[in-house]
Amino acid sequence: MKKWDKLPEQFRNDSVKPYYDILCHKTGSLILKRIFDIIVGLILTIIVLPFMLIIAIWIKLDSRGSIFFLQKRVTKYGRVFNIIKFRTMVSDAEKLGTQVTVKNDSRVTKAGRFLRKCRLDELPQLFNVLKGDMSFVGTRPEVQRYVDRYTDEMYATLLMPAGITSLASIKFKDEEKLLNGAENTDDVYVNTVLPQKMPYNLEYIKKFNFFYDIVLMFQTFIAVI
């Protein structure tokens, strides 16, 4: 953990301080978390590489465009990184709509619907984990425009690396349904969905320990199945 006075200015507020103090007393679990990410990340990458190759070919045959989708997201201490996913939408989808996806979104490809349903589009994020941009468990990374609208307390979620899965991801696995039919999906996401998800992300920090991460990974597997 960085020293308090070394954190970005927007992090140094009274709402974030209790979460910072909690994590300062969990150095051992934070170290184990990173070791686990590296070892398991390497093993899984080797195992799934053949499947990733098959998915890549499917995406290429299914629609025009690149195999991967890169987007700038925000992770620990507000650092911006490129998240890597398999492309599940038509090319230039962000120019054709919002940055969140709704149910039956016309921009999603045929292959993309299956990949999203099984969360296979997130397999390339193993590379983000190995780089240290993400962890297996942690708050899902948001784009900068959404982070800019965080409340003081929400910045506490950026004291840890962004994650592939989280307690909020499990609870809101059907998030697209909540946005279905919204006139302005960006506003609904920021003003309604995000405030509902954040208590789960903040609860994760309070409960955080290495073994709790293992439990959440198992619960994610069950949710996907």
Secondary structure, 3 states (H helix, E strand, C coil): CCCHHHCCHHHCCCCCHHHHHHHHCCHHHHHHHHHHHHHHHHHHHHHHHHHHHHHHHHHHHHCCCCCEEEEEEECHHHCEEEEEEECCECCCHHHCCCCCCCCCCCCECHHHHHHHHCCHHHCCHHHHHHHCCEEEECCCCCCHHHHCCCCCHHHHHHHCCEEEECHHHHHCCCHHHHHCCCCCHHHHHHHHHHHHHHHHHHHHHHHCCHHHHHHHHHHHHHHHC
